[in-house]
Structure formats: structure tokens, C-alpha cells
Amino acid sequence: MMNRLTFPFTGDALALPRVQCPNHPDAILVEDYRAGDMICPECGLVVGDRVIDVGSEWRTFSNEKALKDPSRVGDAQNPLLNGGDLTTMISKGTGSASFDEFGNSKYQNRRTMSSSDRAMLNAFKEITTMADRINLPRNIIDRTNNLFKQVYEQKSLKGRANDAIASACLYIACRQEGVPRTFKEICAVSRISKKEIGRCFKLILKALETSVDLITTGDFMSRFCSNLGLPKQVQMAATYIARKAVELDLVPGRSPISVAAAAIYMASQASAEKKTQKEIGDIAGVADVTIRQSYRLIYPRAAELFPTDFKFDTPVDKLPQL
């Protein structure tokens, strides 16, 4: 008994069609891989025939499971490239039949991939490399790739190096995902200057008509304290000090990174886990003099900045005055 496929749509018009038995729509269809049929288990109706088998073309024995599965379904599609990257890549030949009489390769891959796809592929590799160097998760890499594709297809940053655009996209993706990195951190893992990344950052925001949230001292505090090996009590105190200093308007015009560094310095000096300005500056990426300038602004009202439950190892009046 044979019947044609039925594709009832669920929800809105953009929903994907679902194959089902017209008599038993809730039944889970059974697939006969040998015949390529989809059969309803309730009535035996063949709902679909000639189903393509995407599995391996040969058997895989138990002692070969650790090896690469020799199925011929190709690599995963890449939606960021034109055509979903469904291209055939020809490996480099080794025999005499692979070369002409002048020694040139007969089969080349350059013609199978457009120049725009090749440029985007190189940029995606650079983004992945930069993200791996600063231990960024996969979701940030995917967001960066999407941002780069939008900018590249708009051609709004013509004349700018793709590496600079990729670095700026990575900076924006970190801000949008709530795990911001400083320009200096992005600059350290790329080959582009801080000034050029900053220029591309502003141009991309304008071109894509998007925005990013303002960075605060709390965005960096946990990472800086963790890298310095400071205990939770000192981290909580530094976060409180920085937030209180901003609320009292003690640090007008100072960057959140320098305020965070000064708050960490004050909290660590009041605890048993003391850190020098240089140690904090190396982690935060700010100069010692910048930390001192921010520290001098908050020092006169240090007694008001500490949380009430903080356990002092060094009292407030004994803190360094710089």
C-alpha cells in the first residue's frame, strides 16, 4: 500500500514541513533503511519512499570505531559562506598524472572558491586563533564571525585590513556577550595596533547601526582578582569600593579599568593578601601612575568605601598615602 508524502504545516507559514501518516498523524514512523521507505507502524502505510541514506557506505567493525568514520556525507555546512560551503576540495596530487608537461598542477582549488569566500575563511581562522589565545568560548567566536560577515558584505569598511576588522568585531562580540575585554587584551593577541582597532570599532558600530553597553568596573573585577590570586573577600571588597567611588562621584572622567585597578589595590593593601601597583598594572593593562592617580582620588574617603563586614588586616589610617 503506497501513499504520497504529506507535509502539514504547523504554526506560521515559515515552519518546516513534517512527514506523517494521514490516518495516524501522531504515530512515530519507522524507517526501513534497506528499502528506503518510511512506514506507519499503526497501519503499515508506506508514507515515503526512496529516502536517502546518509550513513556509511560500508560496515564499521568494533575494532575500527576509534578510527575516522568513512562515511561520504561531507563536512558540516558553513552558513557563513556562499553556497553553504558545499564545495569539492581536490587534494594535492603526487603522481605524474597530476601534473602537466611543464610541471604545473592540473587540478587546482582556487577556481572552486570565490575570492570573497576565501577572504572570509581566512578571517574566520584568524578570529578563532585570537579567541583561543584569550580562552573565549564558542558562542563569542560565532557572534564575531556573523559580525564580520555583515561588515564584509556591506563593503562599508573598504580599504581597512580584514585583520583589523576581525579584531574590532571580536571586541564588539565580547561587549555584547557580557564578557568585555580591553583594547589592550585584543591588541595583544592580534597584529593590529590599538588605534586601528579603535577606529574600526567606531566605524562598525556606525555601519551596522548597533550599540554596545557601557563597560563598568564590575565587568573586569572578578577576572582581574582571579588572575591576581586574591580571595573572595578581597574581590567583594574591591567591587564594593569601586561601585561606591562611582556613586559618590569621586573618580570623574577616569576609565572603569583604572578605577577597578585602584579599588583592587586599596582592598588588597587593607587585607593580608597585599599586591603591588606593578602586579595589578600588569594584569589590568594600566600603568602604575594611572593606578596612583585614581587611588589618590578615592583615598581621602577610604573609610566610607569599605563594606561594614570587611575584616581589616591593616586599618584604614595605615593604608599607603602615595
C-alpha positions in Angstrom: 0.0 0.0 0.0 1.6 3.2 -1.2 0.7 6.9 -0.5 2.4 10.2 -1.3 4.2 12.3 1.3 2.0 14.7 3.2 3.5 18.0 4.5 1.2 19.6 7.0 2.5 23.0 8.2 2.4 23.8 11.9 2.4 27.3 13.3 3.3 30.1 10.9 4.0 29.8 7.2 7.7 29.6 7.8 7.5 26.4 9.9 9.3 23.4 8.5 7.1 20.6 7.0 6.6 17.4 9.0 6.2 13.9 7.4 3.3 12.0 8.9 0.8 9.3 8.2 -2.6 10.9 7.1 -4.5 8.3 9.1 -2.3 8.3 12.2 -0.6 11.7 12.4 0.7 11.1 16.0 2.4 7.8 15.1 6.2 7.7 15.1 7.3 6.5 11.6 9.6 3.5 11.2 12.4 3.8 8.6 13.3 0.8 6.5 16.9 1.5 5.6 17.2 -1.4 3.2 14.3 -0.4 1.0 14.5 3.4 1.7 10.8 3.5 3.0 9.2 5.3 5.9 6.3 3.2 7.2 3.5 3.9 9.7 3.6 1.3 12.5 -0.1 1.5 13.1 -1.5 0.7 9.6 1.6 -0.3 7.6 1.2 2.5 5.1 4.3 3.5 3.2 4.4 7.2 3.8 7.6 8.0 2.0 9.8 6.0 -0.4 13.3 6.5 -1.8 14.6 8.1 1.3 18.3 9.0 1.0 20.6 7.1 3.4 23.2 9.5 4.7 25.1 6.8 6.7 28.3 5.0 5.9 28.5 3.1 2.7 30.2 0.1 4.4 30.2 -1.6 7.8 32.3 -0.4 10.7 33.6 -3.2 12.9 34.1 -2.9 16.6 37.9 -2.7 16.4 37.7 0.2 13.9 35.3 2.5 15.8 38.2 4.5 17.2 39.2 5.4 13.7 37.7 8.1 11.4 34.2 7.1 10.2 34.5 6.6 6.4 31.0 8.0 5.5 30.7 10.1 2.4 28.2 12.7 3.5 30.8 15.5 3.5 31.7 18.1 6.1 29.2 20.2 8.1 27.7 23.1 6.2 29.0 26.6 6.9 26.1 29.1 6.6 28.6 31.9 6.7 30.0 31.1 3.3 28.1 31.4 -0.1 26.5 28.1 -1.1 26.9 26.6 2.4 30.5 25.6 1.6 29.3 22.6 -0.4 32.4 22.5 -2.5 34.8 19.8 -3.5 38.4 20.2 -2.5 40.9 18.4 -4.6 44.0 17.2 -2.7 47.5 17.8 -3.9 48.5 15.1 -6.4 51.6 13.1 -6.0 51.8 11.0 -9.2 52.8 12.0 -12.7 49.2 12.2 -13.9 48.5 15.1 -11.6 51.0 17.4 -13.4 51.2 18.7 -17.0 54.4 18.6 -19.1 55.6 21.9 -17.6 55.3 20.6 -14.0 52.1 22.6 -13.2 49.3 21.0 -11.2 46.4 20.0 -13.4 43.8 20.3 -10.7 43.6 23.5 -8.6 41.2 24.6 -5.8 41.4 28.3 -6.4 38.7 28.2 -9.1 36.3 26.3 -6.9 36.2 29.1 -4.2 35.4 32.7 -4.8 37.8 35.4 -3.6 35.2 36.7 -1.1 34.7 33.3 0.4 38.5 32.8 0.6 38.9 36.2 2.4 36.1 35.4 4.9 37.6 31.9 5.5 41.0 33.4 6.3 39.3 36.0 8.6 37.3 33.2 10.4 40.6 31.3 11.0 42.2 34.5 12.4 39.2 35.1 14.7 39.4 31.5 16.1 43.1 31.9 16.7 42.7 35.2 18.6 39.8 33.8 20.6 41.7 30.7 21.6 44.6 32.7 22.8 42.4 34.5 25.4 40.2 31.5 26.1 37.0 32.8 24.7 34.0 30.4 24.3 32.5 29.2 21.0 29.4 31.5 21.2 31.6 34.6 21.1 33.5 33.2 18.1 30.2 32.5 16.3 29.0 36.1 17.0 32.3 37.5 15.8 32.0 35.6 12.6 28.5 36.8 12.0 29.5 40.4 12.7 32.5 40.1 10.3 30.2 38.7 7.5 27.8 41.5 7.9 30.5 44.1 7.7 32.3 42.4 4.8 29.1 42.0 2.7 28.2 45.7 3.3 31.6 46.8 2.0 31.3 49.8 4.3 34.9 49.5 5.5 36.7 49.2 2.2 40.4 50.0 2.5 40.6 48.6 6.0 42.6 45.5 6.7 40.5 42.4 7.3 42.6 41.5 10.4 41.7 45.0 11.9 38.0 44.5 11.1 38.2 41.0 12.7 39.8 42.3 15.8 37.2 45.0 16.2 34.4 42.5 15.7 35.9 40.3 18.4 36.0 43.3 20.8 32.3 44.1 20.0 31.2 40.5 20.4 32.8 40.3 23.8 31.0 43.5 24.9 27.7 42.2 23.5 28.0 38.8 25.3 28.7 40.5 28.6 32.4 39.4 28.9 34.2 42.6 27.8 37.9 42.6 27.1 40.1 45.7 27.0 41.5 47.1 23.7 45.0 46.1 25.0 44.0 42.5 25.5 42.6 42.3 21.9 45.7 44.1 20.7 48.0 41.6 22.5 46.5 38.6 20.5 46.3 40.4 17.1 48.8 42.0 14.8 46.9 45.3 14.7 47.6 48.5 16.7 45.2 49.7 19.4 44.5 52.9 17.5 43.5 51.0 14.3 41.2 48.6 16.3 39.5 51.6 17.9 38.9 53.3 14.5 37.4 50.1 13.1 35.3 49.7 16.3 33.6 53.1 15.8 33.1 52.5 12.0 31.5 49.1 12.5 29.1 50.4 15.1 28.1 53.2 12.7 27.8 50.9 9.7 25.7 48.2 11.4 23.7 50.8 13.3 24.2 48.9 16.6 25.4 49.8 20.0 27.2 48.2 23.0 26.6 48.6 26.7 28.9 50.9 28.6 31.6 49.0 30.5 31.6 49.2 34.3 34.2 48.4 36.9 32.3 45.1 37.8 32.9 43.8 34.3 36.6 43.3 34.9 36.8 42.9 38.7 36.3 39.1 39.0 38.8 38.4 36.2 41.4 40.7 37.5 41.1 39.4 41.1 41.2 35.8 39.9 44.3 36.4 37.8 46.0 38.0 40.8 45.0 35.0 43.1 43.1 37.2 45.5 40.5 35.6 47.9 36.7 36.1 47.5 36.6 38.6 50.5 39.1 40.9 48.8 37.3 40.7 45.5 33.9 41.6 47.1 35.5 44.5 48.9 37.2 45.8 45.7 33.9 45.6 43.9 32.1 47.5 46.7 34.9 50.1 46.8 34.7 50.7 43.0 30.9 50.9 43.0 30.8 53.3 46.0 33.5 55.5 44.5 31.5 55.9 41.3 28.2 56.6 43.3 30.0 59.3 45.3 31.4 60.8 42.1 35.0 60.6 43.4 36.5 59.5 40.1 35.0 61.7 37.4 36.5 61.1 33.9 38.5 58.1 35.0 38.2 54.9 32.9 36.5 51.9 34.6 39.6 49.8 34.2 41.8 52.3 36.2 39.1 52.7 38.9 38.9 48.9 39.2 42.7 48.6 39.5 42.8 51.3 42.2 40.0 49.6 44.1 41.8 46.3 44.0 45.0 48.0 45.2 43.1 49.6 48.2 41.3 46.3 49.1 44.5 44.2 48.9 46.5 46.7 51.0 43.9 46.5 53.7 43.9 42.7 53.7 46.6 40.1 54.3 46.9 39.4 50.6 48.8 42.6 49.6 49.6 43.3 45.9 51.9 46.0 44.5 50.8 48.5 41.9 53.0 46.8 39.3 51.4 43.4 39.8 47.9 44.9 39.5 49.0 47.0 36.5 50.4 44.0 34.6 47.1 42.2 34.9 44.8 45.2 34.3 46.9 46.6 31.5 47.3 50.0 33.0 50.4 52.0 34.1 51.4 52.4 37.7 51.0 56.1 37.5 47.4 55.7 36.3 46.6 53.5 39.4 48.2 56.1 41.7 46.1 58.9 40.2 42.9 57.0 40.7 43.9 55.9 44.2 44.7 59.4 45.3 41.1 60.4 44.3 39.5 57.8 46.5 42.0 57.7 49.4 40.6 60.7 51.3 37.2 58.9 51.8 38.6 55.4 52.2 36.7 54.9 55.5 33.3 55.3 53.7 34.2 53.0 50.8 34.8 49.7 52.6 31.9 47.3 53.3 30.9 47.1 57.0 31.7 43.4 57.4 35.3 43.7 55.9 38.0 42.2 58.2 40.9 44.6 58.2 44.5 43.3 58.4 45.7 46.9 58.0 43.5 49.7 59.4 42.3 52.5 57.1 44.5 55.1 58.7 47.6 52.9 58.0 46.9 52.5 54.3 49.6 53.9 51.9 49.1 57.5 51.0 51.1 57.6 47.8 
